[in-house]
Structure formats: structure tokens, C-alpha cells
Amino acid sequence: MNENKKGYWIYSIIAIIVGMLLFAFLGYLIYDLILKLADKDFSNNTVIQALITLIITVFIGGYFSKWLEYKNTKKTKLYETRIDISLRLIDLASEYYRNKSNEVKNILIFESAKVKLFFEDETLKKMNIFIESDDKNIIDNYNALIDNLKGKLK
């Protein structure tokens, strides 16, 4: 996940350049509009330019604010889901650590599907190691699982 990908950097640079060009174009339109209004050179071109500036600022600004709102909502929901799954796993792992019941083990295995969806493979591996551990290694594997879940929520 922490790998540097060449395509990501190229895409980011291109997106930043395009964004800066849009801001520069918008700045030019506003600057030119102010100059024309200051010279009292009010014509049809000035009205069209004012409308283009208004459309760019209002609609594109609204689009970006909605996009950011959607992105932040999505991240918040994912975080809340991860917290719910983590708390359930901690409860089940604690119960399995306390008394090794086959019923709790089956529930932990069932919950591993959620772990596979919402967490990295490392967490799933730690969970499988904990489930399959014997009595002498169970405390170390339990602590490793809990630490891994805690680290993924920060």
C-alpha cells in the first residue's frame, strides 16, 4: 500500500497542472472583466465573459464541493464499519481466548469474510494464526491480532 507507483505520480502531476491552468484561466477572465468594466467598455463580449466566469465559479465549485463531501462521507462510513468489525472481532477473540469453544471459533471464521472485505490481508493472516494457535502461543497471537486491528484504525 505504501509503494510509489509511477502512474499515480504522473496522474497527480497532470491533474495539478490542469487544475492550475483552470485557475489561471479563471483569473484571466476575472482580470479582463475588471479591466473592461473599469474602462467602461461594456459590450456583448463582456457580458458573455461575465457569464462564463459565473458558470465556472458556481457550477464547478459546487461540483467539487459535492465531490469532496461524497469522498469524506465514504471515508467516514468505511471508518465506522471498520470500528464495528474490529470491536466485534475483539469481543469474539476475547471469548475464544477465555474458553476455546468451537461455536465461537466458527463465528470467528464467519467474521473473517468481513475482515477480508474491509481490512488488508495481513489482518486476516493474524486472525487465522490466532484461531489455529495452540494454548502456549495463544496470548502472543491474541495480542498481535489486537495490535493489528488497533493499528488499522488510526
C-alpha positions, 0 to 999 in steps of 0.5 A: 500500500505504501509503494510509489507507483509511477502512474499515480505520480504522473496522474497527480502531476497532470491533474495539478497542472490542469487544475492550475491552468483552470485557475489561471484561466479563471483569473484571466477572465476575472482580470479582463472583466475588471479591466473592461468594466473599469474602462467602461467598455461594456459590450456583448463580449463582456457580458458573455465573459461575465457569464462564463466566469459565473458558470465556472465559479458556481457550477464547478465549485459546487461540483467539487464541493459535492465531490469532496463531501461524497469522498469524506462521507465514504471515508467516514462510513468505511471508518465506522464499519471498520470500528464495528468489525474490529470491536466485534472481532475483539469481543469474539477473540476475547471469548475464544481466548477465555474458553476455546469453544468451537461455536465461537471459533466458527463465528470467528471464521464467519467474521473473517469474510468481513475482515477480508472485505474491509481490512488488508490481508495481513489482518486476516493472516493474524486472525487465522494464526490466532484461531489455529494457535495452540494454548502456549502461543495463544496470548502472543497471537491474541495480542498481535491480532489486537495490535493489528486491528488497533493499528488499522484504525488510526 
